[in-house]
């Protein structure tokens, strides 16, 4: 779908603080992992009575309330996308199993290399859930929302400057985006995007050069863009283009849904859907009690107990996401560009690399990932199979405590004046503040293990504010243009089928929270979508160079890959995580009125 950058808590491993520090190096490889089915359909016939009178109940596993931002263009947190998913997320395009855009969705896409254009043509019967027609202006409006200099959206990327007039609009030098036109008027069905260059990424859904969703311009136009995220239209009474419309929202806790009578596709079968936030520590018990038809986002620590539940079937596959460690090295200037500070205490490559080699991620994942998580080697996940570099090509950071100590020693980190902690090469005191999201007891133990290992290395590492942070609070800290509370942090990103990472790591990317900015990084990011990269083999080589470069610099470092998994109750028909199943919510049905 749309290129959402989702920050999420980790909860990926169960670990005690004892024993791991002494585990042996497991070389450059990684542990084996499970193989899961992408679909589940309950046997037997659909029950019309169940579809009409029963409620499909979904658990959103999260340690924090969702923020309640319904607009995909303004969303930052993954939980918001999940709890508003029945509404369709504004998605325009269908895709095949390889995420390539195909015809048949809310809109079709036609690319022209000759004219350097992308033409979006909406369905004739496309309407919002309040009955308003979906128009060409609705295709264009997300770009205004993202690109406006006063916008609260984090979705704008420098890749979008390839659209003519977008850079001028983003800088506040133009009131409109000249490169988006309407052949039959703004209330028509066609929007044409005019590019300075046409890039290979445009063929795939959710790329960072073109937004893949619509926003209801007529419904939102009277709200200043910088106030949209807190507006009644977005927070209380949003409209949708998907198979369901919002019936009720309890802020931060739950959403409930009923069929959208204006939906352009097949009429949804289930008449009532409820999505409720469930704390990670309670989800296993809730499933055992058969309170939910499925659970979004359970951690791997819950897998051993849940996978054996009699009336649940585990569905999943390689996740288009990864967990990472970020090292804060600079700030974001007034123009929105990242600037690396030479005197920043974390702006030392040897320090960053040493901190990663000190962590036995491979052994942690092997022993406690339950086959669902494993040590990551790069910032491109294996789900992006065309561009992910193998462990033999790019090993990542396999545990090597001796190497970690040597890196620090050679870089000039020493214990001075009888201190138990290493000081900086310039002799200044070194205190490192570690930010991590609070989750369950297992993830807390993981984070304490990291601190323990860094202490063993001689580094004075402390938790930000003395403890793991509530996820929204941590994200808020990191997204500030300037901050000095967090020096190293642990989070995760989602990707799309085309994993061009400009939106995460580009100099002007809001999600570049570490504030990485180097000429080589910019050069490699640009080469991923230049003319030569229409040749897939060449493009793959560029991605490999970038993955090696990022590990060398270690401003962002890979932590874990995982399998996404969902336990689905035996009464559900039509559940799927296959990328080519474009309308799962509309196809769902139930075989009984109560959970089995």
C-alpha positions in Angstrom: 0.0 0.0 0.0 1.2 3.5 0.7 4.7 4.0 1.8 4.0 4.3 5.5 7.1 4.6 7.7 6.0 2.9 10.8 7.9 3.0 14.1 7.2 0.1 16.3 8.2 -1.5 19.5 10.3 -4.5 19.4 9.2 -7.3 21.8 10.9 -9.8 19.6 12.9 -12.0 21.9 12.6 -13.6 25.3 15.8 -13.4 27.2 17.3 -13.5 30.6 20.2 -11.2 31.3 22.2 -14.2 32.4 24.3 -16.4 30.1 24.0 -14.5 26.8 27.1 -12.4 27.4 29.2 -15.6 27.5 27.7 -17.2 24.4 30.2 -18.1 21.7 30.4 -16.3 18.4 28.1 -17.9 15.9 30.1 -16.8 12.9 28.5 -14.8 10.1 25.3 -16.8 9.5 21.9 -16.6 11.1 19.5 -19.0 12.6 16.8 -21.0 10.7 13.3 -19.7 10.8 9.8 -21.0 10.4 7.8 -21.2 7.1 4.2 -20.1 7.3 1.2 -20.2 5.1 0.1 -16.8 3.7 -3.6 -17.6 3.8 -6.3 -19.3 5.9 -9.8 -20.2 5.0 -12.0 -22.1 7.5 -13.5 -25.3 6.1 -17.3 -25.5 5.7 -19.8 -23.0 4.4 -20.2 -19.3 5.2 -22.9 -18.6 7.7 -25.1 -15.8 6.5 -26.5 -15.4 10.0 -23.0 -15.1 11.5 -21.9 -12.5 8.9 -25.0 -10.4 9.5 -25.3 -10.7 13.3 -21.9 -11.6 14.7 -18.9 -9.3 15.2 -15.5 -10.0 13.8 -13.2 -9.2 16.7 -9.5 -8.2 16.1 -6.9 -7.6 18.7 -4.3 -4.9 18.0 -1.4 -5.9 20.2 0.3 -2.7 21.5 1.7 -1.5 24.8 0.5 2.1 24.1 -2.8 3.6 23.0 -3.0 4.3 19.3 -2.8 8.0 18.4 -6.0 8.1 16.4 -4.7 9.7 13.2 -6.9 8.2 10.4 -5.3 9.9 7.5 -2.6 7.7 5.8 -0.8 10.9 4.7 -0.4 12.0 8.3 0.1 8.7 10.0 3.4 7.9 11.7 2.6 4.9 13.9 1.8 1.4 12.6 -1.0 1.0 15.1 -3.0 3.7 13.5 -2.7 2.0 10.1 -3.9 -1.2 11.7 -6.9 0.1 13.6 -8.2 2.0 10.5 -7.4 -0.8 8.0 -11.0 -1.8 7.2 -11.5 1.7 5.7 -8.9 0.8 3.0 -6.2 3.4 3.9 -7.0 5.5 0.8 -5.3 2.9 -1.4 -5.6 3.5 -5.2 -3.8 0.6 -6.8 -4.0 -3.1 -7.0 -0.8 -5.1 -7.0 0.4 -8.6 -7.9 2.2 -11.0 -5.6 5.5 -9.2 -6.4 3.9 -5.8 -5.5 3.9 -4.6 -9.1 1.0 -2.2 -9.8 -1.8 -3.8 -11.9 -5.2 -2.6 -13.1 -8.4 -3.2 -11.2 -8.2 -1.1 -8.1 -9.7 2.2 -7.2 -7.5 3.7 -9.9 -5.3 2.4 -12.7 -1.8 3.7 -13.5 -0.1 4.3 -16.9 3.5 5.3 -17.1 5.1 7.0 -20.1 8.9 7.0 -20.4 8.7 9.2 -23.5 6.6 11.9 -21.8 8.0 11.2 -18.3 4.4 11.0 -16.9 2.3 8.9 -14.6 -1.4 9.0 -15.4 -3.8 8.0 -12.6 -7.4 7.2 -13.8 -10.0 6.7 -11.2 -13.0 4.4 -11.4 -16.3 5.9 -12.5 -18.0 4.6 -9.4 -15.3 5.7 -6.9 -16.9 7.4 -3.9 -16.0 8.2 -0.3 -18.0 6.7 2.6 -20.1 9.9 2.9 -21.2 9.6 -0.7 -18.8 12.2 -2.2 -17.2 11.4 -5.5 -13.5 10.6 -5.5 -11.9 13.1 -7.8 -8.6 13.9 -9.5 -8.1 16.6 -6.9 -8.2 13.9 -4.2 -5.3 12.3 -6.0 -3.3 15.5 -5.9 -4.2 16.7 -2.4 -2.0 14.3 -0.4 1.0 16.0 -2.1 -0.2 19.3 -0.8 -0.6 17.8 2.7 2.8 16.3 2.7 4.7 19.0 0.9 3.3 22.1 2.6 6.1 23.8 4.5 3.8 23.9 7.6 2.7 20.3 7.3 2.8 17.9 10.3 3.2 15.0 7.9 6.4 12.9 8.1 5.8 11.3 4.7 7.4 13.8 2.4 10.6 12.6 0.8 13.2 14.3 -1.5 12.3 11.6 -4.1 9.0 13.5 -4.6 11.0 16.5 -5.9 11.2 14.5 -9.1 7.6 15.7 -9.7 7.8 19.1 -11.5 7.0 22.0 -9.2 7.1 19.9 -6.0 10.3 21.3 -4.7 9.1 24.9 -5.2 5.8 24.1 -3.4 7.7 22.4 -0.6 9.9 25.4 -0.2 6.9 27.8 -0.1 7.9 29.4 -3.3 4.8 28.3 -5.2 1.1 28.0 -4.1 0.4 25.0 -6.3 2.2 22.0 -7.7 2.7 22.7 -11.4 3.6 19.1 -12.2 0.2 17.7 -11.3 -2.5 18.4 -13.9 -6.1 17.5 -14.5 -7.0 16.8 -18.1 -10.7 16.9 -17.4 -10.6 19.3 -14.5 -10.0 18.8 -10.7 -13.4 17.2 -10.3 -12.7 14.8 -13.2 -11.2 11.3 -13.0 -7.7 11.8 -14.3 -4.6 13.2 -12.7 -1.3 13.4 -14.5 2.0 13.6 -12.7 4.8 15.1 -14.7 8.3 14.1 -13.7 11.8 15.4 -14.3 12.8 11.8 -14.9 10.9 8.5 -14.8 12.4 6.0 -12.4 12.1 2.1 -12.2 10.6 2.4 -8.7 7.3 3.8 -10.1 6.3 0.4 -11.3 5.8 -0.8 -7.7 3.2 0.0 -5.2 4.2 2.2 -2.3 7.4 3.6 -3.8 8.8 6.9 -2.4 8.5 8.9 -5.6 4.7 8.8 -5.9 2.0 8.6 -3.2 -0.4 5.7 -3.7 -3.4 7.0 -1.9 -6.2 9.6 -2.0 -7.4 12.2 0.5 -10.9 13.8 0.5 -10.1 17.4 -0.6 -13.7 18.7 -0.4 -14.1 17.3 3.1 -10.7 18.7 4.4 -10.2 21.9 2.4 -11.4 24.3 5.0 -9.0 23.0 7.6 -5.4 24.5 7.6 -3.0 21.8 6.6 -1.0 22.3 9.8 -4.1 21.6 11.9 -5.4 18.6 9.9 -3.9 15.9 12.2 -5.9 17.2 15.2 -9.1 18.1 13.2 -12.5 16.6 13.7 -12.4 15.4 10.1 -9.4 13.3 10.8 -9.8 12.4 14.5 -13.5 12.1 15.0 -15.4 11.7 11.7 -13.1 10.5 9.0 -14.3 9.2 5.6 -12.9 6.2 3.7 -12.8 4.6 0.3 -12.6 1.0 1.5 -15.2 -1.7 2.1 -16.0 -0.4 5.6 -16.8 2.9 7.3 -16.1 3.9 10.9 -19.0 3.5 13.2 -17.4 4.4 16.5 -13.9 5.2 17.9 -12.9 5.1 21.5 -9.8 7.2 21.3 -6.6 5.2 21.8 -8.6 2.0 22.6 -10.8 0.7 19.8 -12.5 1.2 16.5 -15.7 -0.4 15.2 -16.9 -0.7 11.6 -19.9 -1.3 9.4 -20.1 -1.8 5.6 -19.5 1.2 3.4 -22.5 1.3 1.1 -20.6 3.5 -1.4 -17.7 1.1 -1.8 -16.9 0.5 -5.4 -16.1 -3.2 -5.0 -18.0 -6.3 -4.0 -20.3 -5.7 -1.0 -18.5 -6.9 2.2 -20.1 -9.9 3.9 -19.4 -9.3 7.5 -21.6 -6.5 9.0 -19.8 -5.7 12.2 -16.0 -5.4 12.9 -14.3 -4.4 16.1 -10.6 -3.7 16.6 -9.4 -3.3 20.2 -5.9 -2.6 21.6 -4.7 -5.4 23.8 -1.6 -5.2 25.9 1.2 -7.7 24.9 1.1 -9.3 28.3 -2.6 -10.1 27.9 -2.9 -11.3 24.3 -2.2 -15.0 24.9 -4.8 -15.3 27.6 -7.3 -13.4 25.5 -6.8 -15.9 22.6 -7.1 -18.8 24.9 -10.4 -17.4 26.0 -11.4 -17.0 22.4 -12.1 -13.2 22.7 -10.6 -12.4 19.2 -10.7 -13.8 15.7 -7.1 -12.8 15.2 -4.4 -10.6 16.7 -2.3 -8.1 14.8 1.3 -7.7 16.0 1.9 -10.4 18.6 5.6 -10.8 19.5 7.6 -13.9 18.9 7.7 -14.6 22.7 4.0 -15.4 22.5 4.4 -17.8 19.5 5.2 -21.0 21.4 2.0 -20.8 23.4 -0.3 -19.5 20.7 0.8 -21.9 17.9 -0.6 -24.9 19.8 -4.0 -23.4 20.4 -6.5 -25.8 19.1 -8.8 -23.4 17.2 -6.3 -21.0 15.8 -4.1 -21.3 12.7 -0.9 -19.3 12.3 -0.7 -17.3 9.1 2.3 -15.2 8.0 5.4 -14.7 5.9 8.6 -12.7 5.7 8.0 -9.2 7.1 8.5 -6.1 5.0 10.2 -4.6 8.0 13.3 -4.7 10.1 14.5 -3.7 13.6 17.5 -1.4 13.9 19.8 0.5 16.1 20.2 4.2 15.4 23.0 6.5 16.6 22.2 10.2 16.9 24.9 12.2 15.1 23.4 15.6 14.2 20.4 17.8 13.8 17.9 18.9 11.2 18.3 22.5 10.0 15.5 25.0 9.3 15.4 23.9 5.6 14.7 20.3 6.7 18.2 19.0 5.8 20.2 16.8 8.2 23.5 18.1 9.4 26.1 15.8 11.0 28.0 17.4 13.9 31.8 16.8 14.0 31.8 17.2 17.8 28.8 15.0 18.5 29.9 12.2 20.9 28.3 9.5 18.8 30.0 10.8 15.6 32.7 8.2 15.8 32.4 5.2 13.5 34.6 2.9 15.7 32.3 3.6 18.8 29.2 2.8 16.9 30.6 -0.4 15.3 32.0 -1.5 18.7 28.6 -1.1 20.4 27.1 -3.4 17.8 29.8 -6.1 17.8 29.4 -6.3 21.6 25.8 -7.6 21.2 25.3 -11.3 20.5 22.3 -10.8 18.3 22.7 -14.1 16.5 22.7 -16.1 19.6 19.8 -14.1 21.1 17.7 -14.7 18.0 18.7 -18.4 17.7 17.8 -19.2 21.3 14.8 -16.9 21.9 13.3 -16.0 18.5 11.3 -19.2 18.3 12.0 -19.4 14.6 10.3 -16.0 13.9 13.1 -13.6 14.3 16.7 -13.7 13.4 19.8 -11.5 13.3 19.6 -9.0 10.5 22.6 -8.3 8.3 21.5 -5.2 6.4 18.9 -2.5 6.3 17.1 -4.2 3.4 15.0 -7.2 4.6 14.9 -10.6 2.8 11.3 -10.0 1.9 12.8 -7.5 -0.6 14.4 -10.6 -2.2 15.5 -8.9 -5.4 17.7 -6.4 -3.5 18.6 -7.9 -0.1 22.3 -8.8 0.0 23.2 -12.2 1.4 25.0 -12.8 4.7 28.0 -14.0 2.8 28.1 -10.7 0.8 27.3 -8.4 3.8 27.7 -10.1 7.2 26.4 -7.3 9.3 27.5 -7.3 12.9 28.1 -10.9 14.2 29.1 -11.0 17.8 32.8 -10.3 18.3 33.5 -8.8 21.7 37.2 -8.9 21.2 36.9 -6.8 18.0 34.6 -4.4 19.8 37.3 -3.8 22.5 40.0 -3.4 19.8 37.9 -0.9 17.9 37.6 1.3 21.0 41.2 1.0 22.0 42.5 1.9 18.5 40.1 4.9 18.4 41.5 6.3 21.6 38.8 5.5 24.1 40.5 5.1 27.5 39.7 4.9 31.2 41.2 8.0 32.8 41.6 9.3 36.4 40.6 6.0 37.9 37.2 5.9 36.3 35.5 2.6 35.6 34.2 4.1 32.3 35.9 4.9 29.1 36.2 8.5 28.2 36.2 10.1 24.7 39.4 10.3 22.7 39.5 14.0 23.5 39.5 13.2 27.2 35.9 14.3 27.8 33.5 12.2 29.9 31.3 9.9 27.9 27.7 9.1 28.9 25.5 7.5 26.3 21.7 7.7 26.6 19.8 4.7 25.3 16.2 5.1 24.1 14.1 2.0 23.6 10.3 1.5 23.6 8.7 -0.1 26.6 6.9 -3.3 25.8 6.6 -6.6 27.7 9.0 -8.1 30.2 10.9 -10.0 27.5 11.8 -6.9 25.5 12.7 -5.1 28.7 15.1 -8.0 29.5 16.6 -7.7 26.0 17.2 -4.0 26.5 18.9 -4.6 29.9 21.1 -7.2 28.3 22.3 -4.6 25.7 23.1 -2.1 28.5 24.9 -4.9 30.4 27.1 -5.7 27.4 27.9 -2.1 26.8 28.8 -1.7 30.5 31.1 -4.7 30.1 32.7 -3.0 27.2 33.5 0.0 29.5 30.8 2.3 28.2 28.6 4.3 30.6 25.2 3.7 29.0 22.0 4.8 30.7 18.4 4.4 29.8 16.7 7.7 28.8 14.9 9.0 31.9 16.1 5.8 33.7 13.8 3.4 31.9 12.4 2.2 28.5 10.0 4.9 27.0 6.4 4.9 25.9 6.7 4.4 22.2 4.9 7.6 21.1 7.0 9.6 23.5 10.2 8.1 22.2 9.2 8.8 18.6 8.3 12.4 19.5 11.8 12.9 20.9 13.5 11.5 17.9 11.5 13.3 15.3 12.4 16.7 16.7 14.8 18.7 14.5 17.2 19.1 17.4 17.4 16.9 20.5 20.0 15.8 23.0 18.2 13.3 25.1 18.8 10.2 23.0 22.2 9.1 21.7 21.4 5.5 20.6 18.0 4.1 20.1 16.2 0.9 19.0 13.2 1.0 16.6 11.9 -0.5 13.4 10.9 0.5 9.9 8.5 -1.0 7.4 9.6 -1.1 3.7 7.7 -1.7 0.5 8.4 -4.0 -2.5 10.6 -1.4 -4.0 12.8 -0.7 -1.0 14.4 2.6 -2.2 15.3 4.0 1.3 15.4 7.7 0.6 12.4 8.3 2.8 14.2 6.8 5.7 17.8 7.8 5.1 17.9 10.7 2.7 19.4 13.9 3.8 16.0 15.7 3.8 13.9 12.7 5.1 12.0 13.4 8.3 12.4 9.8 9.3 16.2 10.2 9.2 16.1 10.6 13.0 19.9 10.0 13.4 20.5 12.9 11.0 22.8 11.0 8.7 24.1 13.2 5.8 27.0 12.2 3.6 27.9 12.7 0.0 28.3 8.9 -0.6 25.0 8.0 0.9 23.2 10.6 -1.3 25.1 9.4 -4.4 24.1 5.8 -3.8 20.5 6.6 -3.1 20.3 8.6 -6.3 21.9 5.9 -8.4 19.2 3.4 -7.3 16.8 5.1 -9.6 18.9 6.7 -12.4 18.6 5.6 -16.0 21.1 2.8 -15.6 19.0 1.2 -12.9 16.2 0.3 -15.3 18.7 -2.6 -15.8 17.8 -4.8 -12.8 21.3 -6.3 -12.5 22.9 -2.8 -12.3 20.3 -1.7 -9.8 21.0 -4.7 -7.6 24.7 -3.9 -7.5 23.9 -0.3 -6.4 21.7 -1.7 -3.6 24.6 -4.0 -2.5 27.0 -1.1 -2.4 24.6 0.9 -0.3 24.1 -1.9 2.2 27.8 -2.4 2.6 28.3 1.4 3.0 25.6 1.7 5.7 27.2 -1.1 7.7 30.6 0.5 7.3 29.3 3.9 8.6 27.1 2.3 11.3 24.9 5.4 11.9 22.0 3.0 11.3 22.7 -0.7 12.0 20.6 -3.8 11.4 19.3 -5.7 14.5 16.6 -8.3 13.6 14.5 -9.5 10.7 11.3 -11.3 11.4 8.4 -13.2 10.1 5.0 -11.5 10.4 2.5 -13.9 12.0 -1.1 -13.8 13.0 -3.1 -16.4 14.8 -6.5 -16.7 13.0 -9.6 -18.4 14.5 -11.1 -21.4 12.8 -14.4 -19.6 12.0 -12.7 -17.1 9.6 -12.8 -17.5 5.9 -10.6 -15.5 3.5 -7.8 -14.3 5.7 -4.6 -13.5 3.7 -1.3 -11.7 3.9 -0.4 -12.5 0.3 0.5 -9.2 -1.4 -1.7 -10.1 -4.4 -4.9 -10.3 -2.3 -6.0 -6.8 -2.7 -9.3 -6.7 -0.9 -9.0 -9.1 2.1 -11.4 -7.1 4.3 -14.1 -7.1 1.7 -13.8 -10.9 1.1 -13.8 -12.1 4.7 -16.7 -14.2 6.0 -17.5 -16.3 9.1 -18.7 -19.9 9.5 -20.3 -19.5 12.9 -21.7 -16.8 15.1 -19.3 -17.4 17.9 -15.5 -18.1 18.0 -14.6 -21.7 17.8 
